Amino acid sequence: MLKFGILPYDEDRGTGFMRHAVVRVGHTTGEVLVTLVTNGQQFPGAKSFCRELVRRCPFITTVVQNINERQTNVVLGQREQVLFGPGFILDTLCGLTFRISSQSFYQVNATQTEVLYRQAIELAGFTGAEHAMDAYCGTGTIGLVAASMGAAQVTGVDCVESSIRDARQNARHNGVDNARFAVADAGAFMRDMAAQAAAAGRAGTDEEGRPLVLLMDPPRAGSTEEFLRAAVQLAPERIAYISCNPETQVRDLGFLKAIRLRRANGAARGHVPAHRPHRDHRAHRAHVAATIYIGREGNGRATANGERGAAAGDAGLGADAVARPKDVLAAARRCIEQRAGERRDARAAHGVGRLGLHGAGVRCAATGR
């Protein structure tokens, strides 16, 4: 930066040019995307800067300039342009190849993401006859995995246009022809689907009579009441809820339970078993990811016996237990405490101090310790 006279951005004064440098790496491909977030579009000497950057770091595959002129601590702006390379990188997940751009959501731990997604697909129980709704679909990762692992049809919905563009490209690249993607608010999209189904007298199924299965993977803040009401109106046969924040997941399960009490025939009517839900998804951080299955009452897949009961026991909930929201949260807290203890022991064994803000030694959001 000094060589090219580029000043770092001062957030307090709103001055300077280079705000952030965001690096994304393809776990299996090794491709590297560098996003330069700038306080303005005019980038004098951009080509020379990129040539020097790639000369010093030849592993860089592509460089993108993202323009963010707002006085905010939000990292990325809405406008961008490609400075070097194709403007995206590729990575492989669950046997499929995915295109990742600067604003695409993509899990950072690909190894554990494969475990998490395969569990979600197992929970969804696809038999080749279901229509999967992939809410908060991002670049279509879990939806395309579902399309290749048993779903008859997949519909992915996300409000981020660039993510949907990547999702459609990913479907074409992988030759998946039973998935479609829409730019829309997922809750509004599902309400429209539910209204059409109700008018046609086919609640819980699509226009071809295929049972609906909802896959949802919201951000850490969790879902919204509007979305959860729309999920109940949609009346899917099953819901697989992936979360990287058990606290907000349990909150949402409580809301679905409240709807169940008010609506005798709601999609949330029934039990919420846990299926080996907790995954140490981010190394050196006190966070776990959880996958929860929600099924209709009377649906054999939602009972606490057999496979589901064994899975609940595997999560520390008891082999014959049906997991209530508080059970799920308690299991998540135990998992977080166990991970934190393991990391403390490992650091002590190697004479290493705390890992910093995201280390296991900091306060845990779930336990308060």
JOMOFEN-V728150 format. One line per field, one symbol per residue. ss: DSSP state (H for helix, E for strand, - for the rest). phi: phi as a letter, one per 30 degrees, with the letter a starting at -180 (. if undefined). burial: I if it has 9 or more other ideal C-beta (glycine too) atoms within 8 Angstrom, else O. A space follows every 10 residues. Layout:
ss = ???
phi = ???
burial = ???
This chain:
ss = -------E-E ----E--EEE EEEEE----- -EEEEEEE-- -----HHHHH HHHHHH---- -EEEEEE--- --------EE EEEE----EE EEE--EEEEE ---------H HHHHHHHHHH HHHH------ EEEEE----- HHHHHHHH-- --EEEEEE-- HHHHHHHHHH HHH-----EE EEE--HHHHH HHHHHHHHH- ----E----- EEEEEE---- ----HHHHHH HHHH---EEE EEE--HHHHH HHHHHHHHHH HH-------- ---E----E- --------EE EEEEE----H HH---HHHHH HHHH------ ----HHHHHH HHHHHHHHHH HHHHHHHHH- ---------- ---------
phi = .deciccddc ddcicjcddb bccbbddcdi dbcccccbck ddbdiddddd ddddddbddd cabbcccbcd dacddcccca bdcaidjabc bcbhiccbdb cdcddaddcd dddedddddd ddddidcjcc ccccdhdhdi eddddddcbk ddbbbcbadc dddddddddd dddcicccbb bbdadddddd dddddddddc ibeibddcid dcbccbbdde didcdddddd ddddhddbbc ccbcbedddd edddddddde dcbdcddddk cbdcbhdcbd dbeibdbbcb bbcbbddjde dcdccheddd dddddicjdc ccddeddddd dddddddddd dddddddddc icdddjecdd dddcddcic
burial = OOOIOIIOIO OOOOOIIIII OIOIIIOOIO IIIIIIIIIO OOIOOIOOII OIIIOOOOOI IIIIIIIIOO OOOOOIIOOI OIIIOOOIII IIIIOIIIII IIIIOIIOII OIIIIIIIII IOIIOIOOOI IIIIIIIIII IIIIIIIIIO IOIIIIIIOI OIIIOIIIII IOOIOIOOIO IIOIOIIIII IOIIIIIIOO OIOIIIOOOI IIIIIIIIOO OIOOOOIIII IIIIIIIIII IIIOIIIIII IIIIIIIOII OOIOOIIIII IIIIIOIIII IIOOOIIIII IIIIIIOOIO IIIIOOOIII IIIOIOIOOO IOIOIOIIIO IIIIIIIOII OIIIOIIOOO OOOOIOOOII IIOIOIOOO
